[in-house]
Amino acid sequence: MTRFTSLAAGLLVVLASFAALVAATAAQTPQAADPRDVNLRAYVELLRSDVRSQKVAILTELMDFTEAEDSAFWPIYREYDVELSKINDDRVKVIADYAANYAAMSDASADRIARGALDLEARRQALKLKYYDRVKAALSAKQAARFLQIENQLLMLIDLQIASALPVIE
């Protein structure tokens, strides 16, 4: 139960960070600004903020590594995080494209954006598979599965926050 409580507390910190980023971005934005622009800027800040360090804190708590496991895992995780950041940068571009085309969405724009989103999802899945295998080789299948489970939960939480901030195509 302690690990579940730690994960729940960590996820609440991530949620609070996102809410604080949205509020801070809105406060710095003139009143006439489009809420979608505010949400986009908040999302960009979320991806580049201290959420990464919070993810590290959550992973550290829940993975419960020995010293040897710790030494083996974190270099792999840092490489994973660099590659994930590149995917997230591309995701920001797709979201910016969505925001730019939202008001007058054409079929061509919708198709381009949807295919871009699906491509990003596939790339992220492939990345998780690649690093699951690397963690499994360095530690164990159980530790790799735990990493994947925690990472998936954190990514889903962030995805939910982003999805809830984006309006549905009319």
C-alpha positions, 0 to 999 in steps of 0.5 A: 500500500505504501508504494501505491500511496507514493505513486498517487502522491506523485501523480497529484504533484504532476497534476498540480504542476500542470494546473500551476503551469496553466494558471501561470501561463494564463496570468502572463497572457493578455485577456484577449488571448485565445484559450487554446494558445494559453493551453498550448503554451502551458503544454510546452512548459509542462514538457520542459518543466520540472515534471521530468524531475518529479518523474525521476523522484516517483521512479526512484521511490517506486523502483526501490533499486539496490545500489547496483540496479540504480547504477545500471538503470539511470544511464539507460533512463537518461537516454530514454528521456532524451529520445522521448523529449525529441518525440515530445518536441514533435508532438508540440509541433502537431499540437501547434498545427492543430491550434493553427487550423482548429477554427477552419479545419479542412479534411486535409488538415484533419488528416495530416494532424491525425496521421501525425498524432498516430505516428507520434503514438507509434514512435512512443510505443516503439521507444518504450519497447526499445527501453523495456528491452534495455532495462530488462537486459540490464536488470530483470524482466520484473524490474523492466515491467515495473519501470514500464508500468510506472512510466505508462501511468505517468505518461497517461496522466500527462496525456489526459491533462493535454487531451482535456485542454484541447477542444474537440474538432467541430 
